[in-house]
Amino acid sequence: MRFRSAVCALATVCLVPTLAWAQDGALIANDGELFSARFRTAFQEMNDTFSDYGFEIEVVNGEQPALSAITAKYGDPDRSDDVEVVLGYGANERPATLVFFYYGDVGFGVLPDDSQQLVVRVKRREG
């Protein structure tokens, strides 16, 4: 990881990620301030096994960070795509359109009509 130093309030020196680091969505998906330990473990296991093929993981209700928290910490995404998906499992499945905001090969999906823009799914594109 590369860092550049920045001067913060009260002359405290802090580390700020460079753009190259911030655009790595896998690092964002492993951020303990944004995602639960359960999600981070699942993401890491899927990433270790399927990063070349791509995968998607739903974020459990109540553990969903807001997209604004990601952009506040990591800046604007590289791009966004609208994707037709199926949310839920079994009898609770329902079709939906998600807007995925990508940082590198990892996208954070939100429902377009959700005013809070909670991340409901994380997607790793084929590598």
HELIX and SHEET records of a PDB file:
HELIX    1   1 ALA A    9  ALA A   11  5                                   3    
HELIX    2   2 LEU A   19  ALA A   22  1                                   4    
HELIX    3   3 GLY A   25  ALA A   29  1                                   5    
HELIX    4   4 ALA A   37  PHE A   50  1                                  14    
HELIX    5   5 LEU A   67  TYR A   74  1                                   8    
HELIX    6   6 GLY A   90  ASN A   92  5                                   3    
SHEET    1   A 2 PHE A   3  VAL A   7  0                                        
SHEET    2   A 2 VAL A  13  PRO A  17 -1                                        
SHEET    1   B 5 PHE A  55  GLU A  58  0                                        
SHEET    2   B 5 VAL A 119  ARG A 124 -1                                        
SHEET    3   B 5 VAL A 106  VAL A 110 -1                                        
SHEET    4   B 5 ARG A  94  TYR A 103 -1                                        
SHEET    5   B 5 ARG A  79  LEU A  87 -1                                        
END                                                                             
